[in-house]
Amino acid sequence: MNGINSHYDCIIIGGGPAGTTAAALVAEAGYSTLLVERAKMPRYHIGESLMPETYWIFERLGVLDQMQASGYPKKVGVQFVNNTGKESSPFFFRTHDDRESSETWHVDRAEFDKMLFDNAAVKGATCCDNTRVLDVLAAGETANERVTGVLLQQAENASIEVVAKVVVDATGQQTLLANRFGLRCENSDLRKAAMWQYYRGAHRDTAGGGVKTVIMHAADKRSWFWFIPMSDDLVSVGVVGDRDYLLKGRGTPAEVFADELKKCSTLEGWLADAQPEDDLQIAREFSYTTTRSAGDGWVLVGDAWGFIDPVYSSGVYFALKSAELAAECIIDGLRIGDTSAATLGRWLPDFGRQIGLIRKLVDAFYSDHFRVGKFIQEHPEHQSELVDMLIGRVFNGCEGRIFEDLEPWLATKAEG
Ligand SMILES: Cc1cc2nc3c(=O)[nH]c(=O)nc-3n(C[C@H](O)[C@H](O)[C@H](O)COP(=O)(O)OP(=O)(O)OC[C@H]3O[C@@H](n4cnc5c(N)ncnc54)[C@H](O)[C@@H]3O)c2cc1C
């Protein structure tokens, strides 16, 4: 089959941010690496707003200069608009920390993912798009089995087996390995759906020298919108709400989207002169965890590991970060000849704990009385940690002190 060998040190399934990062780092360390992506690259993907902490991984991957030259609008902060239409003061990242690394971008994911895919090839990985993994090679059906390779297929060709010491599942929401081993666990309290569309000609606020990701609640707080200004006057606008609320018995998705928009007067105003660019798109069942994330010869990264919620735009950063941490363990394992679950999964406990801080912030956001601006007015001492979390700084000693006051504050509001 097209340039594919029968054996590799590492096979990575999925050419999104997680898979391409893992492939670049493992290949750069000198190990034979195969990256396979079922779609033809570039391919569309939702998730345009990055977290600033991606900066350090871009630097390590050697793509920072490409990002800086990309022309993507700079994301300089985050803003919340509450259900009465009141806009919080923007949380400008550079007011908090005036380094270049405190800002990031709103990207076109097709281009961005393709850049990372090409970078993995530059670093020495064999990168094949249009190539689908049909299954992993394992002696049995449980997560205790060693995974020894993959069964893959290019276009209409016959499938072939390719063997590897390590198989990385970076298949995103497809969760190939978690499905195979029965490890996927839906987050029942985050059973959400999302609908989104791109517009041209919307309101554009460039205060602070760039654009902001804006999170806006609908009047009845049963849904919220994202507003993500992108290049070429495009803006990504999406609504998120409980799956049943958005999708059951309320007419077509376009009707539901229009109904929800009517409940968000600020956004209605911002879109008053805008034209929709294409059809509405829908996602559901996107919040889940995996009950086990590494085994002998295999490890999960990015959305294949789990996904919390889109509200804080953490998905791409966590995909990059999990892949970076997993790649370090894979490289160590290949060097010492130990690709056991213990070695490949060494990064997981810390990662899960620190990601748990964003999960808590997500839970706070969905609680009935979340008003971030008001909370920070009453507890200005937590502003710094909150902005750190919005930047993605949850892996450098962030302890989540904000929750010592935020959770009791939310409880008091609920009682009152
Ligand atoms: C509604 C919504 C809005 C979001 N908004 C944001 C946002 O603003 N900012 C943000 O950071 N994140 C956002 N996210 C999350 C973000 O999109 C993901 O977290 C991110 O794309 C995960 O990267 P990944 O590499 O793990 O997976 P993906 O980017 O999904 O890549 C997985 C790849 O694997 C390939 N694949 C799957 N199965 C196979 C197979 N069998 N063989 C070969 N290839 C395969 C797929 O084609 C895909 O290209 C959002 C998510 C949702 C649902």
The ligand as an SDF file (V2000), in Angstrom:
LIG
                    3D

 53 58  0  0  0  0  0  0  0  0999 V2000
  -19.7350   22.2480   19.3440 C   0  0  0  0  0  0  0  0  0  0  0  0
  -18.2620   22.2320   19.6030 C   0  0  0  0  0  0  0  0  0  0  0  0
  -17.5370   23.4340   19.6040 C   0  0  0  0  0  0  0  0  0  0  0  0
  -16.1610   23.4140   19.8770 C   0  0  0  0  0  0  0  0  0  0  0  0
  -15.4690   24.5960   19.9220 N   0  0  0  0  0  0  0  0  0  0  0  0
  -14.1620   24.5840   20.2840 C   0  0  0  0  0  0  0  0  0  0  0  0
  -13.4080   25.7980   20.3530 C   0  0  0  0  0  0  0  0  0  0  0  0
  -13.8960   26.8930   20.0700 O   0  0  0  0  0  0  0  0  0  0  0  0
  -12.1090   25.7070   20.7170 N   0  0  0  0  0  0  0  0  0  0  0  0
  -11.5130   24.5120   21.0080 C   0  0  0  0  0  0  0  0  0  0  0  0
  -10.3260   24.4920   21.3660 O   0  0  0  0  0  0  0  0  0  0  0  0
  -12.1960   23.3600   20.9040 N   0  0  0  0  0  0  0  0  0  0  0  0
  -13.4860   23.3660   20.5460 C   0  0  0  0  0  0  0  0  0  0  0  0
  -14.1630   22.1910   20.4390 N   0  0  0  0  0  0  0  0  0  0  0  0
  -13.4230   20.9390   20.6650 C   0  0  0  0  0  0  0  0  0  0  0  0
  -12.4370   20.6150   19.5530 C   0  0  0  0  0  0  0  0  0  0  0  0
  -13.0960   20.6190   18.3180 O   0  0  0  0  0  0  0  0  0  0  0  0
  -11.8140   19.2480   19.8330 C   0  0  0  0  0  0  0  0  0  0  0  0
  -11.5120   19.1470   21.1990 O   0  0  0  0  0  0  0  0  0  0  0  0
  -10.5330   19.0100   19.0200 C   0  0  0  0  0  0  0  0  0  0  0  0
  -10.7840   19.0180   17.6400 O   0  0  0  0  0  0  0  0  0  0  0  0
   -9.9280   17.6570   19.4310 C   0  0  0  0  0  0  0  0  0  0  0  0
   -8.8310   17.3390   18.6210 O   0  0  0  0  0  0  0  0  0  0  0  0
   -8.4790   15.8090   18.3480 P   0  0  0  0  0  0  0  0  0  0  0  0
   -7.2190   15.8290   17.5570 O   0  0  0  0  0  0  0  0  0  0  0  0
   -8.5280   15.0430   19.5970 O   0  0  0  0  0  0  0  0  0  0  0  0
   -9.6810   15.2610   17.4760 O   0  0  0  0  0  0  0  0  0  0  0  0
  -10.1920   15.7200   16.0290 P   0  0  0  0  0  0  0  0  0  0  0  0
   -9.7800   17.1130   15.7510 O   0  0  0  0  0  0  0  0  0  0  0  0
  -11.6180   15.3910   15.9720 O   0  0  0  0  0  0  0  0  0  0  0  0
   -9.3900   14.7840   15.0540 O   0  0  0  0  0  0  0  0  0  0  0  0
   -9.6520   13.3880   14.9960 C   0  0  0  0  0  0  0  0  0  0  0  0
   -9.3440   12.9170   13.5940 C   0  0  0  0  0  0  0  0  0  0  0  0
   -9.4010   11.4990   13.5770 O   0  0  0  0  0  0  0  0  0  0  0  0
   -9.9050   11.0820   12.3100 C   0  0  0  0  0  0  0  0  0  0  0  0
  -10.4190    9.7190   12.4510 N   0  0  0  0  0  0  0  0  0  0  0  0
  -11.5040    9.3000   13.1450 C   0  0  0  0  0  0  0  0  0  0  0  0
  -11.6610    7.9740   13.0220 N   0  0  0  0  0  0  0  0  0  0  0  0
  -10.6370    7.5280   12.2300 C   0  0  0  0  0  0  0  0  0  0  0  0
  -10.2730    6.2550   11.7470 C   0  0  0  0  0  0  0  0  0  0  0  0
  -10.9800    5.1570   12.0370 N   0  0  0  0  0  0  0  0  0  0  0  0
   -9.1800    6.1450   10.9570 N   0  0  0  0  0  0  0  0  0  0  0  0
   -8.4410    7.2590   10.6360 C   0  0  0  0  0  0  0  0  0  0  0  0
   -8.7600    8.5050   11.0720 N   0  0  0  0  0  0  0  0  0  0  0  0
   -9.8420    8.6330   11.8560 C   0  0  0  0  0  0  0  0  0  0  0  0
  -10.9960   12.1150   12.0290 C   0  0  0  0  0  0  0  0  0  0  0  0
  -11.3010   12.1770   10.6640 O   0  0  0  0  0  0  0  0  0  0  0  0
  -10.3580   13.3840   12.5690 C   0  0  0  0  0  0  0  0  0  0  0  0
   -9.7000   14.1190   11.5500 O   0  0  0  0  0  0  0  0  0  0  0  0
  -15.5150   22.1840   20.1440 C   0  0  0  0  0  0  0  0  0  0  0  0
  -16.2370   20.9980   20.1290 C   0  0  0  0  0  0  0  0  0  0  0  0
  -17.5880   21.0220   19.8640 C   0  0  0  0  0  0  0  0  0  0  0  0
  -18.3590   19.7120   19.8710 C   0  0  0  0  0  0  0  0  0  0  0  0
  1  2  1  0
  2  3  1  0
  2 52  2  0
  3  4  2  0
  4  5  1  0
  4 50  1  0
  5  6  2  0
  6  7  1  0
  6 13  1  0
  7  8  2  0
  7  9  1  0
  9 10  1  0
 10 11  2  0
 10 12  1  0
 12 13  2  0
 13 14  1  0
 14 15  1  0
 14 50  1  0
 15 16  1  0
 16 17  1  0
 16 18  1  0
 18 19  1  0
 18 20  1  0
 20 21  1  0
 20 22  1  0
 22 23  1  0
 23 24  1  0
 24 25  2  0
 24 26  1  0
 24 27  1  0
 27 28  1  0
 28 29  2  0
 28 30  1  0
 28 31  1  0
 31 32  1  0
 32 33  1  0
 33 34  1  0
 33 48  1  0
 34 35  1  0
 35 36  1  0
 35 46  1  0
 36 37  1  0
 36 45  1  0
 37 38  2  0
 38 39  1  0
 39 40  1  0
 39 45  2  0
 40 41  1  0
 40 42  2  0
 42 43  1  0
 43 44  2  0
 44 45  1  0
 46 47  1  0
 46 48  1  0
 48 49  1  0
 50 51  2  0
 51 52  1  0
 52 53  1  0
M  END
$$$$
